[in-house]
Amino acid sequence: MKVLIIEDEELAVRKLQRLINETDSTLHVEGVTTSIADSVSWLKTHAVPDVIFMDIELADGQCFEIFEYIDIHSRVIFTTSYDEYALQAFRVNSIDYLLKPIQQEDLGRSIRKLKELSAQTSEAVAAGPSLDIEKLLRELQDGHTTQAQRYRKRFLVKQGAKQFSVEVAEIMYFYSDEKISFFRTLRNQKFLVDYTIDELAALLDPEHFFQLNRGLIVTHHAIENVQPYFGNRLALTLKPAFEREAVVSRERVKEFKTWMGR
């Protein structure tokens, strides 16, 4: 089966290509495009692919704009950083999605669904974009989906002259030092990040991250133990070891306990 990948992050492209090769050798990546314009041009000048892995957020807009310029006669599997609760609209017969960071088990599920659908009648595909896609596009244009909160799944960091992405799932905590923000990973790597702690708190999923005070945000997995601390506060022991005190501010103690017990 012929595959087109529409994705503007090089690391994500490489990972998806590797996972596709490892999951099903009958799928062959025929092309990779990184923008709406490139995707429209590719689709107009190449044979119709059997499936398109399509990232929602591209550098020049949302991928749904592609459907305004060209009829898509391929199966579409969205790859996205949207939280799962916001993706119910994609659960239709001709469309599936993969939530980033993509896992091989999930990719395998999507490929199985793709092959099952391909074995069925092709009439719905030949008719062009499904009603579900058109409905979703209208909803996006009308702003009906703007309330669905998106959270960061990765951060771009620098190490010397190199730039690369670090998945949020690898990050244990964020902290501020002399008004500069950093994070530490599970492997105790330290990286600078170009956001304030308050900005990071708005970008991170509150199910997994909690802002203890004005200078520290942690995930559940970073907390080794919790102890009472003077002033009706709480002191945490973190992993990897944090060089300073990790203290829950007094006004956040109740909320912190609720978060820990979810």
N, C-alpha and C positions, 0 to 999 in steps of 0.2 A: 504494500500500500504506500502511496506517495504522500509525504508529509511536508507541510509548510509551517515554519515556526515564525510567529510574529511576536517579537520580544526585544526591548531596547537595552537590556542589561546583559553584557557579555558573559558574566559569570553564570547568570540564569540560563542563557542559551547553552553554554557548555554542559552544565549539569543536566538539562533536559535532554540534550542529544545523547549524553552518556546513559541516562536512565532508559531512554527509548531503545538504544542498542542492547542494553542488558536485559530488557523486559521482553522484547519481541523483535526477532531478527527479520521479520517480514515487513516491518515498517522502515522506510527509507526517507531520510530528510533530503528533500529536493531543493529547498531554499530556506533562507533566513532573511527576514526583513525587520527593520527597526523603527518604522514610523508609518503613519497613515498613508502618506504620499508614496513611500517605497512599496508598501503592501498593495495599493491600488495598481501601481505600475507593474509589479510582478504578476499579479493575478490577470492583468490584461494581456500579458505577453507570454505566459506559460500555460501548459496544460493544467486542467483543473486538478488540484490535489484531492486525495481521498479524505484527508482530514487536515484541519488547521488548528494548531495549538496557539491560542490568541491571548496575549496579555491584555488586560483591560486598560491600564494606564500606560500610555505611550508618551514619548517626549513632546509630540505635537498635538496631543488630545486623547480622547477616549476612543478605543478601537471601534466602537459602534458607529463612528462616523464613516468607516470603510463601507458599511452597508448602504450609505447614501450615494456612493459613487459607482458601485458595482454590485451586480447580483452574485451572491455567494451560493454556489451549488455544492459546496463541500460540507461534510460534517464539521462542527466546531466544538472544540474543547477549550474552555476558558482556563487560563492560568492567572491567578489573582491573589492579591493580598487582602481582599475583603474578608471580614469575619464571616464565619459560616452562616450565622443567622440571617445575613443580608443576601444570601445566595439562593434562597428558595426559588426565586424566579427562574433560575437556570436549570432546575430539575424537570426537564421535559424530555420527551423521547429522543429528539434529535440533537440534544445538547448536553454536555456534561461539564464539570469544572474540576480543577485541581487547585487546592489551597496551598499557597506558598508558606513555608518551604516545602517543595514537592517531595513526597515520599514514594518509594518504588511500589509499595503495596497499593497506594491510591492510583498511581499511573496504570498499574496492571488492571485495576477495576475499570478504569476508563477505556482501556484498549479492549477489554472483553465486551464492554457495552457497545463500543464502536463496531466490533465485528458482528455482534448480534444484530445490530441495526442495519449493517451493510448487507446482511444475508436476507433481510426483509425487502419488501418492494421499494424501489428507488423513486417512486412517483413523487413523494413528498420532497425529496431532495431536489429533483429536477424542476420542481415548481418554483424554486428560489428560496429566499429567506422565509423561515417559518413565522407563523403569526406570533409566536412567543417572542421572537427576536424583535419584530416590529413593535409589539406592545411594550417590551422593555425599553426600546429606543425612545418611544413616545414618553414613557415615564421619566426617563433621564432628561429629556428635553423639557418636560414640565416641572422638573425639580422634585418629583415625588420621592426620589431615593436619597435626597440630600441629608436626611436625618440619620441614615445608616452610618454609624461611626466607623472610621477606618483607623487602624493602628499600624505603626511601623513594624515591618518584619525583618528589616536589615538596616545597617548603617554603613555608609561609605567611609573608610578610614584610610590614612596614609601611614606607610612604614618606609621611611627613607624616600626614595623616588617613586615607589610603587603605591598604587591605590587598589583597594579591593573591598569587598563587602563582608561584613560580619553579621551572621544571622542573630536576631534578637534572642533566639532560643539558647544561644551560647553565652549570653551575657548574664552575669550574676548580680552586679550592682553598678549604678552610676553615682558619681560623687563630684563635688565641686572643690577645687583647690586654688586659692588666689583668683577667684572669679573665672577660672577655666574648668570646663567639665571634662571628665574622663569616664571610662568604664573599664571594668575588669571582667575577663571571661572565665569560664570554668577551668581553663588551663593556666590561669593566672597571668594572662596577657593584659597589658595596659595600653589603652588607646585614647587619644584625644577625640572629642566629638564636638562639633560646632553648634551646640545648643546650650541654653541655660537649663538648670535643673527644672524650673517651672515649665519651660517649653517641652522638655523631655516628658514630664508628667502628663502633659496633654497628648503626646504622641504614642505613649505606651498603653497597652491593654491593662486596665485596672484589675482585671481578674488575676493577672500574673505579677504585676509590679505595684509597689506601694511607696509613696513618698513619706519617709520617716520624719523629715525636717527640711529646712530650706536648702540643705546641702547634700542629701543622700536619698537615693531611690533603690529599693532592693526587690529581688524576686524571692518567692518562697524557698527555692532551692539553695539560696545563699545563707539561710538562717539556720545555725546549728543549735542555738538555745536562746532563751529569753529570760531575763532576770529583772527583779524590781530594782529601781534606781531612784535616788533621792529626788524630791520634788514631784512625787507621784508620776514619774516617768518610767520608761522601760529601757534596759540596755540589752543590746543584741551582740552575740558572737557570730561573726560572719565567716564564710569561706568563699574564696580565698581570704586569708587574714586581712582585715582592714587596719591600716596603720593608726587610725584615730578611734575615738569612741563612736559607736553606732547607737545613737540614742533616739528613741521615739519621743517627739515633743509632747508635752502634757496634753495639749488640745487634740492630739491625734491618737491618743492611747485607746480610747473606746473604739474608734473606727478601725484601728490596727487589729484589735482583738477580734472584731467581726470579720475582717478580711482574712485573718489567719484561720478562722474556723469555717470558712466556706467550703 
